[in-house]
Amino acid sequence: MDAFPAPASAGSAPPFEILAADAPGPALLMCDHASNAIPKDVNGGDLGLSAADMNRHIAFDVGAAGVTRRLSVEMNAPAVLSRFSRLVIDPNRGEDDPTLLMKLYDGSIIPANRHADAAEIARRRVAYYDPYHRAVTEQIDRMLGTGVTPQIVSIHSYTPKLRGKALRPWHIGILWDRDGRLALPLIERLSAEPDLVVGDNQPYSGQLQGDSMYRHGTQRGLPHVLIEIRNDLIAEPRDQAAWAARLAPILLSLMPAARG
C-alpha cells in the first residue's frame, strides 16, 4: 500500500501532488485515483480491508499514476494527482453522489465505511476532496492567467472484469460528455491503430454530472477528455512508460485544434 506521509488535518502534507506546476502545457493532467493510501485520521489508517483488496481497483486505479507521471514528462505538462484512496472519498464524484463514499465495492464490504455518517463524509470532503479540487482549479487559473487554454486530460484505469460480469473487450476507453473537441478526434486516431479496441464512453459513460470532468471541463468550457486504460496493460512501469509514449504525441497533435 502507498504510504501517506501525514494526515491532511495535521497541515503538514496536502492530499494531492503537483508535478511540473509551471510547465507551459497546453495539457493539464489529472489523476483522481492515483493512490491507495489511507491517512491516519481515517480509522487509524486502516479501512479493515485485506492487503489484496487494497491493491486492486477498488482502492485506486492501478497504473494510472505511473502513466500520468510519464505523460507529464513526455508532454511537458503540469499534473495534479490525488494522495488518498478513492475509498476515503472519491474525487471523481459529485458532492451529492451516493457513491462519494463507498461502503460496498465490487463484492467487498468496506468495514470502516459501513457506519460513516453525514458528518464523517463532510469531514473527509473538507480534508481531502476539497483541497484536491482546489489544486486543480488553481492550476487552471494559473494557465489561463498566462494566456494558455488548458486542455484537461484525466487518466484512469479499469479492471478487465468485475465480479460476476463479462470480460471487457476494450484496451482503452475514451469518456466524454458534451464537448467532443478532444475526445472525438482521439477516438478516431486510436481506432485507426490495428492493435487497439477502443471504447467510446466505455467501459463507463462520461456523462456523469458532478464528476471531475464536469466540474473542471464542462462547467468551465474547457476542452477535456477522460482516458481509461485497462489496468492489466499498465501494471508495470515499463508498460506505463510505453502507453505514455504512445499517447503523448497523439494528444499534443490534437490540442491546437481543440482551442477556442
C-alpha positions in Angstrom: 0.0 0.0 0.0 1.2 3.5 -0.7 2.4 5.4 2.4 0.5 8.5 3.2 3.1 10.9 4.8 0.8 12.6 7.3 -2.9 13.2 8.0 -4.1 16.1 5.9 -5.7 17.6 9.1 -2.2 17.9 10.6 -1.4 20.5 7.9 2.0 19.0 7.1 1.1 17.3 3.8 -1.5 18.2 1.3 -3.8 15.4 0.0 -2.6 16.0 -3.6 0.7 16.1 -5.5 1.5 18.6 -8.2 4.1 17.8 -10.9 5.7 20.4 -13.2 3.5 23.2 -11.8 5.0 25.8 -14.0 5.1 23.8 -17.2 3.7 25.5 -20.2 1.0 23.0 -21.2 -1.3 23.2 -23.0 -2.3 19.9 -21.4 -3.3 19.8 -17.7 -3.2 16.2 -16.5 -5.3 14.9 -13.6 -5.2 11.5 -11.8 -8.2 11.3 -9.5 -7.4 7.8 -8.2 -3.6 7.8 -8.1 -3.1 6.3 -4.7 -4.4 3.6 -2.4 -3.1 5.4 0.7 -5.3 5.7 3.8 -4.4 8.7 6.0 -4.0 8.1 9.7 -7.0 10.3 10.6 -9.3 7.8 8.7 -9.8 4.9 11.1 -6.2 5.0 12.1 -5.0 4.5 8.5 -6.8 1.1 8.1 -10.2 0.6 6.4 -10.4 -3.0 7.6 -9.7 -4.5 4.1 -7.1 -7.1 3.2 -3.9 -6.2 1.5 -5.2 -7.9 -1.6 -8.3 -5.7 -1.7 -6.2 -2.6 -1.0 -4.0 -3.4 -4.0 -6.8 -3.9 -6.5 -9.0 -1.5 -8.5 -11.5 -0.9 -5.7 -8.9 1.2 -3.8 -7.2 3.0 -6.6 -6.6 3.0 -10.4 -3.8 0.5 -10.9 -1.0 2.0 -13.1 -2.8 5.3 -13.7 -0.3 7.4 -11.5 2.6 6.0 -13.4 1.1 6.8 -16.8 0.3 10.3 -15.5 3.8 10.9 -14.3 5.3 9.8 -17.6 2.8 11.9 -19.6 3.8 14.9 -17.6 7.4 14.4 -18.8 6.5 13.5 -22.3 4.1 16.4 -22.8 5.9 19.0 -20.6 2.6 19.4 -18.8 1.5 20.1 -15.2 -0.3 17.3 -13.4 -2.4 17.0 -10.2 -2.5 13.6 -8.6 -4.5 12.5 -5.5 -2.7 11.1 -2.5 -5.6 9.3 -0.9 -7.6 6.2 -1.8 -10.9 6.5 -3.6 -12.3 4.6 -0.6 -11.5 7.5 1.7 -13.7 9.7 -0.5 -14.0 9.7 -4.3 -12.8 12.9 -6.0 -14.4 11.7 -9.3 -17.9 12.0 -7.9 -20.2 15.0 -7.3 -20.6 16.1 -3.7 -24.2 14.7 -3.6 -23.4 11.4 -5.4 -24.4 8.4 -3.2 -21.1 6.7 -4.3 -19.0 9.6 -3.0 -18.1 7.3 -0.1 -18.3 3.6 -1.0 -19.5 1.1 1.6 -19.6 -1.9 -0.8 -17.5 -2.1 -4.0 -17.2 -5.0 -6.5 -18.1 -7.6 -3.9 -16.0 -6.2 -1.0 -17.6 -4.6 2.1 -15.5 -1.6 3.3 -15.7 -2.1 7.1 -14.5 1.4 8.2 -17.0 3.0 5.9 -20.1 0.9 6.8 -21.2 3.3 9.6 -19.8 6.6 8.3 -22.4 9.2 8.8 -23.0 12.6 7.1 -20.6 14.3 9.5 -17.8 11.9 8.7 -18.4 12.2 5.0 -18.3 16.0 5.3 -15.1 15.8 7.4 -13.4 13.8 4.7 -14.7 16.0 2.0 -13.1 19.1 3.7 -9.9 17.3 4.4 -9.3 15.5 1.1 -11.8 16.1 -1.6 -12.0 19.9 -1.5 -8.2 20.5 -1.4 -7.6 18.2 -4.4 -10.2 20.1 -6.5 -8.9 23.4 -5.3 -5.4 22.4 -6.5 -6.8 21.6 -10.0 -8.8 24.9 -10.1 -5.6 26.8 -9.1 -3.7 25.1 -11.9 -6.4 26.0 -14.4 -6.5 29.6 -13.2 -2.7 29.8 -13.4 -2.7 28.6 -17.0 -5.5 30.9 -18.1 -3.6 33.8 -16.5 -0.7 33.1 -18.8 -2.9 33.1 -21.9 -3.0 29.3 -22.2 -6.3 27.5 -22.6 -5.9 24.3 -20.5 -6.7 21.0 -22.3 -7.7 18.8 -19.4 -6.7 15.1 -19.6 -7.8 12.8 -16.8 -6.0 9.5 -16.6 -7.8 6.4 -15.1 -7.6 2.7 -15.4 -10.2 -0.1 -15.1 -10.3 -3.8 -14.2 -10.7 -6.2 -17.1 -13.6 -7.9 -15.3 -15.9 -7.1 -12.5 -17.1 -9.9 -10.3 -19.9 -11.8 -12.0 -19.7 -9.7 -15.1 -18.5 -10.3 -18.7 -14.9 -9.7 -19.7 -14.5 -6.2 -21.0 -13.2 -6.2 -24.6 -11.6 -2.7 -24.8 -7.9 -1.9 -24.4 -8.7 1.8 -23.8 -11.8 3.8 -23.3 -12.4 7.5 -24.1 -15.0 9.1 -21.9 -16.7 12.4 -22.7 -19.9 14.3 -22.2 -21.0 17.3 -24.3 -17.6 18.6 -25.5 -16.0 16.3 -28.1 -13.2 18.7 -29.1 -10.5 16.3 -27.7 -12.5 13.1 -27.3 -13.9 12.6 -30.8 -10.6 13.1 -32.7 -8.8 11.0 -30.1 -11.3 8.1 -30.6 -10.8 8.4 -34.4 -7.0 8.3 -34.1 -6.8 5.5 -31.7 -9.4 3.4 -33.5 -7.2 3.5 -36.6 -4.5 1.6 -34.8 -4.9 -2.1 -35.6 -3.9 -3.5 -32.2 -6.4 -1.5 -30.2 -10.0 -2.0 -29.3 -11.3 1.5 -28.3 -14.4 2.2 -26.3 -16.5 5.3 -26.9 -17.9 6.1 -23.5 -16.9 2.6 -22.4 -16.5 0.9 -20.0 -18.4 3.7 -18.4 -20.3 6.8 -19.6 -18.6 10.1 -19.3 -21.9 11.8 -18.8 -21.8 11.9 -15.1 -22.9 15.3 -13.7 -20.6 16.4 -10.9 -17.6 14.3 -11.8 -14.1 15.8 -12.3 -14.5 16.4 -16.0 -17.9 18.0 -15.5 -16.5 20.2 -12.7 -13.3 21.3 -14.4 -14.1 20.9 -18.1 -17.8 21.2 -18.9 -18.6 23.9 -16.4 -15.6 26.0 -17.4 -16.0 25.4 -21.1 -12.6 23.8 -21.4 -11.6 21.0 -23.8 -11.3 17.8 -21.8 -11.2 14.0 -22.0 -11.1 11.1 -19.6 -8.9 8.2 -20.7 -9.5 4.8 -19.2 -6.7 2.2 -19.8 -7.3 -1.5 -18.9 -5.2 -1.9 -15.8 -3.5 -5.2 -16.7 -1.9 -3.3 -19.6 -0.3 -0.7 -17.3 0.5 -2.7 -14.2 4.3 -2.5 -14.7 6.4 0.7 -15.0 7.7 -0.2 -18.5 4.1 -0.6 -19.7 3.1 2.7 -18.1 6.0 4.4 -19.9 5.1 2.7 -23.2 1.5 3.9 -23.0 2.5 7.4 -22.1 5.0 7.5 -25.1 2.2 6.3 -27.3 -0.5 8.7 -26.2 1.6 11.9 -25.7 2.3 12.7 -29.4 -1.3 12.0 -30.3 -2.7 14.2 -27.6 -0.3 17.0 -28.4 -1.1 16.8 -32.1 -4.8 17.2 -31.3 -4.6 20.0 -28.8 -4.0 23.1 -31.1 -7.3 22.2 -32.9 -9.1 21.9 -29.7 -8.5 25.6 -28.7 -11.2 28.2 -28.7 
